[in-house]
Amino acid sequence: MQVDTQAIVCSLRVHGEHGAVVRLLTPDHGLVAAYVRGARGRRLRPLLIPGNVVAARFRWRTENQLPQAEIELVHSRAPILSEPLPLAAVEWVTALVASALPERQPYPALYQGMAALLDAIEAAPSAKGWSGGLARFEQLLIAELGYEREEPASAQVLAALETSGDQLFRDVLSGPTRSLEDSRVRLVDRLRRALV
């Protein structure tokens, strides 16, 4: 079986001497983990940065097999990753999606929401332009996974992020979440300073 699709890089885990298992969010196939040969090499390493948009060709023999993927860059987010606040936002959003979503279940609204949020982070001159989108994306993810969204105490962005963060760590995310919690705390602290 072969599938060609656009995807957003969410995470990368080293596998073997030169390869990696990359988790990619696709519009029609959801979150797909695939082995990428040469992922740690000079040519592919800059392409497989979380947040980048890639063209992926997945190949596998059976539905239960880990697919292999060939990757080509469509759009790089590298220019914004030198700034601490956009970097923290991209790291959080991609890690959240990679951790929360089940494999190979389509969530087209989440794909569109994530793509729009990453575009907003890239385009906005300050966090005021995209922080509300981050809160809405977290609420969308909670709803798409079947949980009833909790309403924040106020309409402020930080209150909305506090409410969705509590619900994400209580209801959605399971297993070891320490690195995710650290990532989110770092992001919210930076947002608090930027939005004052």
C-alpha positions, 0 to 999 in steps of 0.5 A: 500500500502507498499513500502520498500526502502532505503532513506536519512533523510532530516528533522524531525518535532515533531508531538505528544508526541513521534512521528515525521513527517520525510521527506526522499529522496528515489531513486524511490519515491522522497521526502516522508513525513511520520509519524514515531511512537517513533521518539523521543525515545531513540532507533530512535532519533539517526537514524533520524539525517539528512544525515543518510541513512536508510531502510524505510518501508512506509505504507498507505491506500490511496495515499492522506494519510500521510504514516507511516514509520518504520525505520532501520539504514543503515549508520550513518553520526554521526561521521562527525557531530562533525566537524563544516564544514561537519555539516554545509554542511550536514545541508544545503544540507538536508534542501535544499532538504526538502524545494525545492523538491515537495512531491512524485515526483521521482528525481533519479539523485538528490538522486544519487547526494545527496548520492555521495555528502554526501559520499564525505563530509564523506570521504574527509579530507578537504573541497577541496575534496567536495566543488566542488561537493556541487556546482554541486549538487546545479546546478543539483537541479536547473536543475532537477526542470526545471530552466535554470542554470546560469553560474558562473562568474568564474570556482572557487568553491566560484563563482559557489556557489554564482551563484547557491545560488542567483538562489536558493533563487530567483527562487527555494525556496519560503515561509519563507527561513530565517533559510535556508539563515542563514544555507547557509551563515554559510556554505559559510563563513566556506568554504571561510575560508577553501578554502583560 
